[in-house]
């Protein structure tokens, strides 16, 4: 199924750990592209699950769990 790309111009204003705004245009562009792609992939996964008659709430919980399981490899110790 070929669907239009889901875009969201309302991504957050990205900030550094100290609260200052990420102002580099290229960094902000990359973040927007990454989140646009993630949203489309998540939407596709949700729709596939629904077409295969997987419970919608279970799909949403699995997607949340997936995000919660992401690891920060750059975490300061």
The first five atom37 places (N, CA, C, CB, O) and aatype in JSON, in Angstrom:
{
  "aatype": [20, 20, 20, 20, 20, 20, 20, 20, 20, 20, 20, 20, 20, 20, 20, 20, 20, 20, 20, 20, 20, 20, 20, 20, 20, 20, 20, 20, 20, 20, 20, 20, 20, 20, 20, 20, 20, 20, 20, 20, 20, 20, 20, 20, 20, 20, 20, 20, 20, 20, 20, 20, 20, 20, 20, 20, 20, 20, 20, 20, 20, 20, 20, 20, 20, 20, 20, 20, 20, 20, 20, 20, 20, 20, 20, 20, 20],
  "atom_mask": [
    [1, 1, 1, 1, 1],
    [1, 1, 1, 1, 1],
    [1, 1, 1, 1, 1],
    [1, 1, 1, 1, 1],
    [1, 1, 1, 1, 1],
    [1, 1, 1, 1, 1],
    [1, 1, 1, 1, 1],
    [1, 1, 1, 1, 1],
    [1, 1, 1, 1, 1],
    [1, 1, 1, 1, 1],
    [1, 1, 1, 1, 1],
    [1, 1, 1, 1, 1],
    [1, 1, 1, 1, 1],
    [1, 1, 1, 1, 1],
    [1, 1, 1, 1, 1],
    [1, 1, 1, 1, 1],
    [1, 1, 1, 1, 1],
    [1, 1, 1, 1, 1],
    [1, 1, 1, 1, 1],
    [1, 1, 1, 1, 1],
    [1, 1, 1, 1, 1],
    [1, 1, 1, 1, 1],
    [1, 1, 1, 1, 1],
    [1, 1, 1, 1, 1],
    [1, 1, 1, 1, 1],
    [1, 1, 1, 1, 1],
    [1, 1, 1, 1, 1],
    [1, 1, 1, 1, 1],
    [1, 1, 1, 1, 1],
    [1, 1, 1, 1, 1],
    [1, 1, 1, 1, 1],
    [1, 1, 1, 1, 1],
    [1, 1, 1, 1, 1],
    [1, 1, 1, 1, 1],
    [1, 1, 1, 1, 1],
    [1, 1, 1, 1, 1],
    [1, 1, 1, 1, 1],
    [1, 1, 1, 1, 1],
    [1, 1, 1, 1, 1],
    [1, 1, 1, 1, 1],
    [1, 1, 1, 1, 1],
    [1, 1, 1, 1, 1],
    [1, 1, 1, 1, 1],
    [1, 1, 1, 1, 1],
    [1, 1, 1, 1, 1],
    [1, 1, 1, 1, 1],
    [1, 1, 1, 1, 1],
    [1, 1, 1, 1, 1],
    [1, 1, 1, 1, 1],
    [1, 1, 1, 1, 1],
    [1, 1, 1, 1, 1],
    [1, 1, 1, 1, 1],
    [1, 1, 1, 1, 1],
    [1, 1, 1, 1, 1],
    [1, 1, 1, 1, 1],
    [1, 1, 1, 1, 1],
    [1, 1, 1, 1, 1],
    [1, 1, 1, 1, 1],
    [1, 1, 1, 1, 1],
    [1, 1, 1, 1, 1],
    [1, 1, 1, 1, 1],
    [1, 1, 1, 1, 1],
    [1, 1, 1, 1, 1],
    [1, 1, 1, 1, 1],
    [1, 1, 1, 1, 1],
    [1, 1, 1, 1, 1],
    [1, 1, 1, 1, 1],
    [1, 1, 1, 1, 1],
    [1, 1, 1, 1, 1],
    [1, 1, 1, 1, 1],
    [1, 1, 1, 1, 1],
    [1, 1, 1, 1, 1],
    [1, 1, 1, 1, 1],
    [1, 1, 1, 1, 1],
    [1, 1, 1, 1, 1],
    [1, 1, 1, 1, 1],
    [1, 1, 1, 1, 1]
  ],
  "atom_positions": [
    [[0.84, -1.16, 0.0], [0.0, 0.0, 0.0], [0.9, 1.24, 0.0], [-0.96, -0.01, 1.22], [1.73, 1.41, 0.9]],
    [[0.74, 2.1, -0.99], [1.55, 3.31, -1.09], [0.79, 4.47, -0.49], [1.92, 3.6, -2.56], [-0.2, 4.93, -1.07]],
    [[1.23, 4.95, 0.66], [0.54, 6.01, 1.37], [1.36, 7.29, 1.34], [0.25, 5.6, 2.8], [2.58, 7.25, 1.19]],
    [[0.69, 8.43, 1.48], [1.46, 9.67, 1.55], [2.3, 9.68, 2.81], [0.52, 10.91, 1.52], [1.93, 9.1, 3.83]],
    [[3.43, 10.35, 2.74], [4.33, 10.44, 3.88], [3.66, 11.24, 5.0], [5.68, 11.09, 3.46], [3.1, 12.3, 4.77]],
    [[3.74, 10.7, 6.2], [3.21, 11.4, 7.36], [4.29, 12.34, 7.87], [2.75, 10.4, 8.49], [5.38, 11.9, 8.23]],
    [[3.99, 13.63, 7.89], [4.97, 14.59, 8.4], [4.35, 15.34, 9.56], [5.44, 15.57, 7.29], [3.13, 15.46, 9.66]],
    [[5.2, 15.84, 10.42], [4.73, 16.57, 11.57], [5.62, 17.78, 11.79], [4.7, 15.67, 12.83], [6.73, 17.64, 12.3]],
    [[5.15, 18.97, 11.4], [5.97, 20.16, 11.59], [6.05, 20.58, 13.05], [5.43, 21.3, 10.77], [6.71, 21.57, 13.38]],
    [[5.4, 19.86, 13.92], [5.33, 20.23, 15.33], [6.28, 19.42, 16.21], [3.93, 20.05, 15.83], [6.02, 19.24, 17.4]],
    [[7.38, 18.94, 15.64], [8.35, 18.25, 16.49], [8.83, 19.24, 17.53], [9.55, 17.67, 15.65], [8.78, 20.45, 17.31]],
    [[9.3, 18.74, 18.65], [9.72, 19.67, 19.72], [10.89, 20.55, 19.29], [10.11, 18.89, 20.97], [11.61, 20.24, 18.35]],
    [[11.05, 21.63, 20.0], [12.25, 22.44, 19.84], [13.33, 21.7, 20.61], [12.06, 23.95, 20.37], [13.24, 21.55, 21.83]],
    [[14.33, 21.23, 19.9], [15.36, 20.39, 20.51], [16.27, 21.22, 21.4], [16.18, 19.66, 19.44], [16.66, 22.33, 21.03]],
    [[16.61, 20.68, 22.56], [17.46, 21.39, 23.52], [18.63, 20.51, 23.94], [16.64, 21.83, 24.75], [18.56, 19.28, 23.88]],
    [[19.7, 21.17, 24.38], [20.86, 20.5, 24.94], [20.59, 20.17, 26.41], [22.14, 21.39, 24.8], [19.59, 20.62, 26.97]],
    [[21.46, 19.39, 27.03], [21.3, 19.02, 28.44], [21.21, 20.25, 29.34], [22.46, 18.15, 28.89], [20.56, 20.21, 30.39]],
    [[21.87, 21.35, 28.94], [21.84, 22.55, 29.78], [20.61, 23.42, 29.52], [23.1, 23.37, 29.53], [20.46, 24.48, 30.12]],
    [[19.71, 22.95, 28.63], [18.48, 23.67, 28.36], [18.56, 24.64, 27.19], [18.06, 24.41, 29.56], [17.54, 25.18, 26.76]],
    [[19.76, 24.88, 26.67], [19.88, 25.78, 25.52], [19.36, 25.09, 24.26], [21.35, 26.24, 25.34], [19.44, 23.86, 24.13]],
    [[18.85, 25.88, 23.34], [18.23, 25.35, 22.13], [19.29, 24.91, 21.12], [17.3, 26.4, 21.5], [20.29, 25.6, 20.92]],
    [[19.06, 23.76, 20.5], [19.92, 23.3, 19.41], [19.57, 24.19, 18.21], [19.71, 21.74, 19.08], [18.47, 24.12, 17.67]],
    [[20.51, 25.01, 17.81], [20.22, 26.01, 16.77], [20.83, 25.68, 15.42], [20.71, 27.35, 17.21], [20.55, 26.36, 14.43]],
    [[21.66, 24.65, 15.35], [22.27, 24.26, 14.08], [21.18, 23.75, 13.14], [23.37, 23.18, 14.3], [20.54, 22.74, 13.42]],
    [[20.99, 24.45, 12.03], [19.93, 24.11, 11.08], [20.05, 22.67, 10.58], [19.97, 25.06, 9.9], [19.05, 21.97, 10.46]],
    [[21.26, 22.23, 10.31], [21.46, 20.87, 9.81], [21.07, 19.82, 10.86], [22.91, 20.67, 9.38], [20.45, 18.81, 10.52]],
    [[21.42, 20.06, 12.12], [21.06, 19.12, 13.2], [19.55, 19.05, 13.35], [21.72, 19.55, 14.53], [18.98, 17.97, 13.51]],
    [[18.89, 20.2, 13.31], [17.43, 20.25, 13.45], [16.78, 19.53, 12.27], [16.93, 21.71, 13.54], [15.79, 18.82, 12.45]],
    [[17.33, 19.72, 11.08], [16.81, 19.05, 9.88], [16.94, 17.54, 10.0], [17.56, 19.55, 8.63], [16.0, 16.81, 9.69]],
    [[18.1, 17.07, 10.46], [18.32, 15.62, 10.63], [17.34, 15.05, 11.65], [19.77, 15.33, 11.07], [16.77, 13.98, 11.43]],
    [[17.14, 15.76, 12.76], [16.2, 15.29, 13.78], [14.78, 15.19, 13.21], [16.22, 16.23, 15.0], [14.08, 14.2, 13.46]],
    [[14.36, 16.19, 12.45], [13.02, 16.17, 11.85], [12.89, 15.0, 10.87], [12.73, 17.51, 11.12], [11.88, 14.3, 10.87]],
    [[13.91, 14.8, 10.05], [13.87, 13.68, 9.11], [13.82, 12.35, 9.85], [15.09, 13.71, 8.18], [13.05, 11.46, 9.47]],
    [[14.62, 12.2, 10.9], [14.61, 10.96, 11.69], [13.24, 10.7, 12.28], [15.67, 11.02, 12.8], [12.74, 9.57, 12.22]],
    [[12.64, 11.72, 12.86], [11.34, 11.54, 13.49], [10.24, 11.32, 12.47], [11.01, 12.73, 14.36], [9.3, 10.57, 12.74]],
    [[10.32, 11.96, 11.31], [9.37, 11.69, 10.23], [9.45, 10.21, 9.83], [9.64, 12.6, 9.01], [8.42, 9.55, 9.66]],
    [[10.67, 9.7, 9.68], [10.85, 8.3, 9.3], [10.34, 7.36, 10.38], [12.32, 8.02, 9.02], [9.65, 6.38, 10.09]],
    [[10.68, 7.66, 11.64], [10.2, 6.82, 12.74], [8.68, 6.79, 12.8], [10.76, 7.31, 14.07], [8.08, 5.73, 13.01]],
    [[8.06, 7.94, 12.62], [6.6, 8.0, 12.67], [6.0, 7.15, 11.56], [6.1, 9.46, 12.55], [5.03, 6.42, 11.78]],
    [[6.57, 7.23, 10.35], [6.03, 6.46, 9.23], [6.21, 4.96, 9.47], [6.72, 6.87, 7.91], [5.3, 4.17, 9.2]],
    [[7.37, 4.56, 9.97], [7.61, 3.13, 10.25], [6.66, 2.63, 11.33], [9.07, 2.9, 10.68], [6.1, 1.54, 11.21]],
    [[6.47, 3.42, 12.39], [5.55, 3.03, 13.46], [4.12, 2.94, 12.93], [5.62, 4.02, 14.64], [3.38, 2.02, 13.28]],
    [[3.73, 3.89, 12.07], [2.39, 3.86, 11.48], [2.21, 2.61, 10.64], [2.14, 5.12, 10.62], [1.18, 1.94, 10.71]],
    [[3.21, 2.29, 9.84], [3.14, 1.09, 8.99], [3.02, -0.18, 9.84], [4.37, 0.99, 8.08], [2.24, -1.08, 9.53]],
    [[3.8, -0.24, 10.93], [3.75, -1.41, 11.82], [2.38, -1.54, 12.46], [4.85, -1.31, 12.9], [1.82, -2.63, 12.56]],
    [[1.83, -0.4, 12.91], [0.49, -0.42, 13.52], [-0.54, -0.92, 12.51], [0.11, 0.98, 14.03], [-1.36, -1.78, 12.83]],
    [[-0.5, -0.36, 11.31], [-1.48, -0.77, 10.29], [-1.33, -2.24, 9.92], [-1.34, 0.09, 9.05], [-2.33, -2.93, 9.74]],
    [[-0.09, -2.72, 9.79], [0.13, -4.14, 9.49], [-0.48, -5.01, 10.59], [1.64, -4.44, 9.34], [-1.16, -6.0, 10.31]],
    [[-0.22, -4.63, 11.84], [-0.78, -5.39, 12.95], [-2.3, -5.42, 12.92], [-0.3, -4.81, 14.26], [-2.92, -6.46, 13.13]],
    [[-2.9, -4.26, 12.65], [-4.35, -4.18, 12.61], [-4.91, -5.02, 11.46], [-4.81, -2.74, 12.47], [-5.94, -5.67, 11.61]],
    [[-4.23, -4.99, 10.31], [-4.67, -5.82, 9.18], [-4.57, -7.3, 9.49], [-3.85, -5.49, 7.94], [-5.33, -8.11, 8.96]],
    [[-3.62, -7.67, 10.36], [-3.46, -9.07, 10.77], [-4.3, -9.38, 12.01], [-1.98, -9.38, 11.04], [-4.15, -10.44, 12.63]],
    [[-5.17, -8.45, 12.35], [-6.13, -8.59, 13.44], [-5.5, -8.68, 14.82], [-6.97, -9.79, 13.2], [-6.04, -9.33, 15.71]],
    [[-4.34, -8.02, 14.98], [-3.72, -7.9, 16.3], [-4.48, -6.8, 17.03], [-2.17, -7.59, 16.21], [-4.86, -5.79, 16.43]],
    [[-4.68, -6.97, 18.31], [-5.38, -6.0, 19.13], [-4.66, -4.66, 19.09], [-5.5, -6.5, 20.58], [-3.44, -4.59, 19.3]],
    [[-5.4, -3.57, 18.83], [-4.79, -2.25, 18.7], [-4.08, -1.82, 19.98], [-5.84, -1.22, 18.34], [-2.97, -1.3, 19.92]],
    [[-4.7, -2.03, 21.13], [-4.07, -1.62, 22.39], [-2.76, -2.37, 22.61], [-5.03, -1.86, 23.57], [-1.79, -1.79, 23.08]],
    [[-2.74, -3.66, 22.26], [-1.5, -4.43, 22.4], [-0.42, -3.88, 21.48], [-1.76, -5.91, 22.09], [0.75, -3.79, 21.87]],
    [[-0.79, -3.5, 20.25], [0.17, -2.91, 19.33], [0.76, -1.62, 19.89], [-0.49, -2.64, 17.97], [1.97, -1.4, 19.85]],
    [[-0.11, -0.78, 20.43], [0.35, 0.5, 20.98], [1.27, 0.27, 22.19], [-0.86, 1.38, 21.39], [2.28, 0.95, 22.34]],
    [[0.91, -0.67, 23.04], [1.74, -0.97, 24.2], [3.11, -1.52, 23.77], [1.03, -1.99, 25.12], [4.13, -1.2, 24.37]],
    [[3.12, -2.35, 22.73], [4.38, -2.9, 22.23], [5.27, -1.79, 21.65], [4.11, -3.97, 21.15], [6.48, -1.81, 21.85]],
    [[4.67, -0.84, 20.95], [5.45, 0.27, 20.42], [6.02, 1.14, 21.54], [4.58, 1.13, 19.48], [7.17, 1.57, 21.47]],
    [[5.22, 1.39, 22.58], [5.71, 2.14, 23.74], [6.87, 1.4, 24.41], [4.57, 2.39, 24.75], [7.88, 1.99, 24.77]],
    [[6.69, 0.09, 24.56], [7.73, -0.72, 25.2], [9.02, -0.68, 24.38], [7.25, -2.18, 25.37], [10.12, -0.64, 24.94]],
    [[8.88, -0.7, 23.07], [10.04, -0.62, 22.19], [10.81, 0.67, 22.43], [9.6, -0.72, 20.71], [12.03, 0.65, 22.58]],
    [[10.11, 1.79, 22.47], [10.76, 3.08, 22.72], [11.41, 3.09, 24.11], [9.75, 4.24, 22.6], [12.53, 3.56, 24.26]],
    [[10.7, 2.58, 25.1], [11.24, 2.55, 26.46], [12.48, 1.68, 26.58], [10.18, 2.07, 27.43], [13.27, 1.85, 27.51]],
    [[12.67, 0.74, 25.66], [13.82, -0.16, 25.73], [15.07, 0.39, 25.05], [13.45, -1.49, 25.11], [16.14, -0.22, 25.12]],
    [[14.95, 1.54, 24.39], [16.11, 2.12, 23.71], [17.19, 2.47, 24.73], [15.7, 3.37, 22.9], [16.89, 2.92, 25.83]],
    [[18.44, 2.25, 24.35], [19.59, 2.45, 25.24], [20.41, 3.64, 24.76], [20.47, 1.17, 25.3], [20.67, 3.79, 23.56]],
    [[20.82, 4.48, 25.69], [21.7, 5.61, 25.38], [23.15, 5.13, 25.46], [21.44, 6.82, 26.36], [23.66, 4.93, 26.56]],
    [[23.81, 4.93, 24.3], [25.19, 4.45, 24.35], [26.19, 5.54, 24.76], [25.58, 3.89, 23.01], [27.36, 5.25, 24.98]],
    [[25.72, 6.78, 24.85], [26.6, 7.91, 25.17], [26.37, 8.43, 26.58], [26.39, 9.03, 24.17], [26.86, 9.5, 26.94]],
    [[25.61, 7.68, 27.39], [25.27, 8.11, 28.74], [26.53, 8.4, 29.55], [24.42, 7.05, 29.45], [27.45, 7.59, 29.6]],
    [[26.54, 9.56, 30.18], [27.68, 9.95, 31.02], [27.6, 9.18, 32.33], [27.69, 11.48, 31.27], [26.53, 9.05, 32.92]],
    [[28.73, 8.69, 32.76], [28.75, 7.89, 33.99], [29.38, 8.65, 35.11], [29.49, 6.58, 33.79], [29.49, 8.14, 36.22]]
  ]
}
